[in-house]
Amino acid sequence: MVGARQSQRGPFITFEGGDGTGKSTHIARLAAHLRAAGHEVAVTREPGGSPGAEAIRELLVSGATERWSALAEALLVFAARADHLEKVINPARARGAVVLCDRFVDSTMAYQGAAGGLGEEKVRALRDLVVGADGPDLTIVLDAPGARGLERAQARGGDNRFEAKGEAYQARVQEAFRRIAAREPERCVVVDSSGPVDDVAHRIRTIVKERLGLG
């Protein structure tokens, strides 16, 4: 299985959802499962994932909630994304690795495009310029009640300006993810992440096997 995949472009799977929906946990679970099955797996995140993109991430997540406008945030995110694709994601896919990424373009659409009021058209224009044909093969949208997700995020600690924007903002973000998933069912699958972790992880493994033949 691994040898056969070396000559192919590796699958790209993104995990999306509001803060505290369990993305990090379930990426780690899926990565362990796929590695045990013999796949090379590259785990990464956005904003960030490459040294240049991580430097931009610090600008985005720190400081006051009003530090950046939605347009400034989107431009910073896509600058980080361009470097991330060039330095990490595309090279990993080129060698046949499975890439698992915590957030990608859908997060920009939800946070800046919808909740931030920038609008989807501007985000799509940036997506077309920066990402082009290098988008994900499959997107797992983790869905949990906004208040519960925010509680999980706050329990982790840290100082993230997006988490500080409050419950109403997070609710707009999560609703935007649901709209994206409904609009693109061939790529996106919504998974209720409010249940037991083992059950959610099993559901994700099943989706990945059914959609991409990985397992």
C-alpha positions as CSV (number, residue, x, y, z in Angstrom):
1,M,0.0,0.0,0.0
2,V,2.7,2.4,1.0
3,G,4.9,1.5,-2.0
4,A,2.0,1.9,-4.4
5,R,1.3,5.4,-3.1
6,Q,4.8,6.7,-3.5
7,S,4.3,7.5,-7.2
8,Q,1.0,9.3,-6.5
9,R,0.2,12.6,-4.9
10,G,-0.6,12.1,-1.3
11,P,-4.1,12.8,0.0
12,F,-4.8,16.1,1.8
13,I,-7.3,16.0,4.7
14,T,-8.2,19.1,6.6
15,F,-10.0,19.4,9.9
16,E,-12.3,22.4,10.4
17,G,-14.6,23.7,13.2
18,G,-14.9,26.4,15.8
19,D,-12.4,26.7,18.7
20,G,-12.6,23.8,21.1
21,T,-14.4,21.3,18.8
22,G,-11.6,18.7,19.2
23,K,-9.5,19.1,16.0
24,S,-6.1,18.5,17.7
25,T,-7.4,15.4,19.5
26,H,-8.9,13.8,16.4
27,I,-6.0,14.7,14.1
28,A,-3.7,12.9,16.5
29,R,-6.0,9.9,16.7
30,L,-6.3,9.7,12.9
31,A,-2.5,10.1,12.4
32,A,-1.8,7.3,14.8
33,H,-4.3,5.0,13.0
34,L,-2.9,5.8,9.6
35,R,0.7,5.3,10.7
36,A,-0.2,2.0,12.2
37,A,-1.6,1.0,8.8
38,G,1.7,1.8,7.1
39,H,1.2,5.3,5.8
40,E,3.5,8.2,6.0
41,V,1.6,11.0,7.7
42,A,2.5,14.7,7.9
43,V,0.6,16.6,10.6
44,T,0.5,20.4,10.3
45,R,-1.7,23.4,11.2
46,E,-2.9,26.8,10.1
47,P,-2.1,29.6,10.5
48,G,1.4,28.2,10.7
49,G,3.0,25.0,9.8
50,S,6.2,26.4,8.3
51,P,8.7,28.7,10.0
52,G,7.6,31.7,8.0
53,A,3.9,30.9,8.5
54,E,4.5,30.4,12.3
55,A,6.0,33.9,12.5
56,I,2.8,35.3,10.8
57,R,0.7,33.2,13.2
58,E,2.1,35.1,16.2
59,L,0.9,38.4,14.6
60,L,-2.6,36.9,14.1
61,V,-3.4,35.2,17.4
62,S,-1.8,37.7,19.9
63,G,-2.9,41.1,21.0
64,A,-6.2,42.8,21.3
65,T,-9.3,41.4,19.5
66,E,-9.5,44.6,17.4
67,R,-5.8,44.6,16.5
68,W,-6.6,43.6,12.8
69,S,-9.5,44.2,10.5
70,A,-11.0,41.1,8.8
71,L,-9.2,42.1,5.5
72,A,-5.9,42.5,7.2
73,E,-6.4,39.1,8.9
74,A,-7.2,37.4,5.6
75,L,-4.2,38.8,3.9
76,L,-1.9,37.7,6.7
77,V,-3.5,34.2,6.7
78,F,-3.0,33.8,3.0
79,A,0.5,35.0,3.2
80,A,1.2,32.3,5.8
81,R,-0.7,29.8,3.6
82,A,1.4,30.5,0.5
83,D,4.5,29.7,2.5
84,H,2.9,26.7,4.2
85,L,1.9,25.2,0.8
86,E,5.3,25.8,-0.8
87,K,7.4,24.6,2.1
88,V,5.4,21.8,3.8
89,I,2.1,20.7,2.3
90,N,3.0,20.3,-1.4
91,P,6.4,18.6,-0.8
92,A,4.8,16.1,1.6
93,R,2.1,15.3,-1.0
94,A,4.7,15.0,-3.7
95,R,6.4,12.2,-1.9
96,G,3.1,10.4,-1.3
97,A,2.5,11.3,2.4
98,V,-1.0,11.8,3.8
99,V,-1.3,15.4,5.0
100,L,-3.5,16.2,8.0
101,C,-4.0,19.9,8.5
102,D,-5.7,21.7,11.4
103,R,-7.6,24.4,9.5
104,F,-7.3,25.6,6.0
105,V,-9.2,27.9,3.6
106,D,-12.6,27.1,5.1
107,S,-11.4,28.7,8.4
108,T,-10.6,31.9,6.5
109,M,-14.1,31.8,4.9
110,A,-15.8,31.2,8.3
111,Y,-13.7,33.5,10.5
112,Q,-12.9,36.4,8.2
113,G,-15.4,36.0,5.4
114,A,-18.5,35.3,7.5
115,A,-18.0,36.1,11.2
116,G,-15.6,39.0,10.4
117,G,-17.8,40.4,7.6
118,L,-15.2,40.5,4.9
119,G,-17.5,38.5,2.5
120,E,-17.0,35.2,0.7
121,E,-16.1,36.8,-2.7
122,K,-12.9,38.3,-1.4
123,V,-11.8,35.1,0.3
124,R,-12.5,33.1,-2.9
125,A,-10.4,35.5,-4.9
126,L,-7.5,35.0,-2.5
127,R,-8.1,31.2,-2.4
128,D,-7.9,31.1,-6.2
129,L,-4.7,33.1,-6.3
130,V,-2.8,31.3,-3.5
131,V,-4.3,27.8,-3.4
132,G,-5.5,27.1,-6.9
133,A,-5.7,23.3,-7.4
134,D,-3.8,22.5,-4.2
135,G,-6.9,22.3,-2.0
136,P,-7.9,19.4,0.2
137,D,-9.4,16.1,-1.0
138,L,-11.5,15.7,2.2
139,T,-12.5,18.1,4.9
140,I,-13.8,16.9,8.3
141,V,-16.0,19.6,9.9
142,L,-16.2,19.0,13.7
143,D,-19.4,20.4,15.1
144,A,-20.2,21.1,18.7
145,P,-22.5,23.5,20.5
146,G,-20.7,26.9,20.5
147,A,-20.8,27.5,24.2
148,R,-19.3,24.0,24.9
149,G,-16.6,24.5,22.3
150,L,-15.7,27.8,23.8
151,E,-15.5,26.3,27.3
152,R,-13.1,23.7,26.0
153,A,-11.0,26.3,24.3
154,Q,-10.8,28.5,27.4
155,A,-10.0,25.5,29.6
156,R,-6.8,25.0,27.5
157,G,-5.6,28.4,28.7
158,G,-3.4,30.6,26.5
159,D,-4.2,34.0,25.0
160,N,-5.8,33.7,21.6
161,R,-7.5,36.8,20.3
162,F,-10.0,34.7,18.3
163,E,-11.2,32.8,21.3
164,A,-11.5,36.1,23.2
165,K,-14.1,37.3,20.7
166,G,-16.8,35.5,22.6
167,E,-19.7,33.1,22.3
168,A,-21.7,35.0,19.6
169,Y,-18.7,35.3,17.4
170,Q,-18.0,31.5,17.8
171,A,-21.6,30.7,17.0
172,R,-21.4,32.7,13.7
173,V,-18.2,30.8,12.9
174,Q,-19.7,27.4,13.5
175,E,-22.8,28.2,11.4
176,A,-20.5,29.3,8.6
177,F,-18.8,25.9,8.7
178,R,-22.2,24.2,8.4
179,R,-23.1,26.3,5.4
180,I,-19.7,25.5,3.7
181,A,-20.2,21.7,4.4
182,A,-23.8,21.8,3.0
183,R,-22.6,23.6,-0.1
184,E,-19.7,21.1,-0.8
185,P,-20.8,17.7,0.3
186,E,-18.5,16.0,-2.1
187,R,-15.5,17.3,-0.1
188,C,-16.9,18.0,3.4
189,V,-18.4,15.8,6.1
190,V,-19.8,17.2,9.3
191,V,-19.1,15.1,12.4
192,D,-20.7,15.8,15.8
193,S,-17.8,16.0,18.1
194,S,-19.8,16.4,21.3
195,G,-19.9,12.7,22.0
196,P,-17.4,10.2,23.5
197,V,-13.9,10.7,21.9
198,D,-13.6,7.0,20.9
199,D,-16.9,7.1,19.1
200,V,-16.0,10.3,17.2
201,A,-12.6,8.9,16.3
202,H,-14.2,5.8,14.9
203,R,-16.6,7.8,12.8
204,I,-13.7,9.8,11.4
205,R,-11.8,6.7,10.5
206,T,-14.8,5.3,8.7
207,I,-15.3,8.4,6.7
208,V,-11.6,8.5,5.7
209,K,-11.7,4.9,4.6
210,E,-15.0,5.3,2.7
211,R,-14.0,8.5,0.9
212,L,-10.2,8.0,0.3
213,G,-9.6,4.3,0.8
214,L,-7.2,4.9,3.6
215,G,-7.2,2.6,6.6
